[in-house]
């Protein structure tokens, strides 16, 4: 699995845990819903600014998104 796919999996899990739709998260973060969808499917790589916006919208630390991605990626590599 590619790193962007792992990030997408982490993003989707946290979004669902927080009970946000893609549309709601996009609105909160100032992003487009299709961009959220593309990231969750591993089709787009988020910038550092996007990671910070997502973290803010999800009320988590940006580092938690990266660390969760790193942990899963290391396990699957």
Secondary structure as GFF3:
##gff-version 3
##sequence-region A 1 77
A	DSSP	alpha_helix	3	17	.	.	.	ID=ss1
A	DSSP	alpha_helix	22	29	.	.	.	ID=ss2
A	DSSP	alpha_helix	33	40	.	.	.	ID=ss3
A	DSSP	alpha_helix	48	58	.	.	.	ID=ss4
A	DSSP	alpha_helix	62	76	.	.	.	ID=ss5
###
